[in-house]
């Protein structure tokens, strides 16, 4: 695995823009969020991860949702999951 770069405390209106900017450089992007203002960036990312205690719109926008004792994988992320380990 190469280096990992992360951004925090990005203003809500800049989150999806930042995801698109990084993707345009050819790098894969993962986004973790829990609120309504995270939904556009979750959708724009290659892998959107929602925290299960977050809002419904964030959870619906993500490819993976993390809840206590449970990980729910949907959409594009399904191709990356080994069904025998669910």
Residue, then its C-alpha position, 0 to 999 in steps of 0.5 A: x500500500x502506498x501513502x495515505x493522505x487525509x483531509x479533515x475539517x473541510x467545509x460542507x460545500x467543499x467536501x464533494x469538490x475535494x473528492x472530485x479534485x483528488x479523483x481527477x488526479x487519478x487517485x482512488x478516493x474513500x470518504x467517511x461521513x455521517x451527516x447530510x452534508x457528507x452525502x454528495x462526497x460519499x456518492x462522488x467517492x470511489x468508496x463511501x463509508x457511512x457511520x451507522x449512527x449518522x443520518x439516513x441520507x448519509x447511510x443511503x449514499x454510502x457503499x459501506x455502513x459501519x454499525x456496532x457489531x455489523x458492517x453493511x456493504x451495498x452498491x459498488x463495494x459488493x464486488x470487493x467483499x468475500x461473501x464467505x466472510x460476511 
